[in-house]
């Protein structure tokens, strides 16, 4: 029998502000976006808690292919650089979490099956999933925060795919 983690942290890395969602003791505590230094400080603080902590980071670098764009030229180059920087940010988040002694799972990105642009989850869909699982709605979110919330609640053993 595996020991259930008491605190689960989902992270969707980004170069400017990464999405982070924290679940603890049957309660979704927060869904927010943090710049890299603040996210690393949060991981450090979580490592000082007596509870078991699991950090799950979206690991796009685990995908075999990361060039899903139909662009060419300078625009394609800029997108590729941003994707590479996001991947490196995620790798550094994993390294720092492990350095602090936290357990880390590198989660491949979920399939894009939602109603938002490019198959991304919408704020309304996230709130529906939260309500379906008996968790409180959230007021405002950006895409990185919503993705982090999906990662977090999935690893807290909630259902993330429901028929509307």
C-alpha positions, 0 to 999 in steps of 0.5 A: 500500500502506498502512502498518500501524500498530504500536500500535492503541488502541480506546476506548469512552467513558464519563463515569466510566471509559472502556474502553481496549484496546491492541494492539502488535507482535502482542500484546494488551497490556491491556484496562482502564477508565480515568477521563478524566484517566488516559486523556488521560495515556495518549494523551499518553504514546502520542504520545511513542512512536516507533511509529505510533499509531492511536486508534479511538474508538466514536462513538455520536454518528455514529448517526442515531438515539440514542433506542432506549429504551422509557422515558418521563418522568424515567427517559428524561430521565436516560438521554438526559442520560447518553448525551449526556455519553458522546458529549461525552466521546468527542468530547473524547477525539478532540480531545485525541488529535488535539491530541497528533498521533495519528491518530484514527478515529471508529468507529460502534458495532457492531451488538448481535448478542451473547448478553449483555443488550441484545445486548452482548458477554459476557466469555466471548464476548470470550475465545472471540474472543481465543482464536480469533485466537491472543490470550491470554484476559483475566481480568476485564472490564466492558462498556466494556473489552469494547467497546474490545477489540472495536474494537481487535482489529477494527482490528488486522485480527483476526476479531471475528465467529465461529460458536461 
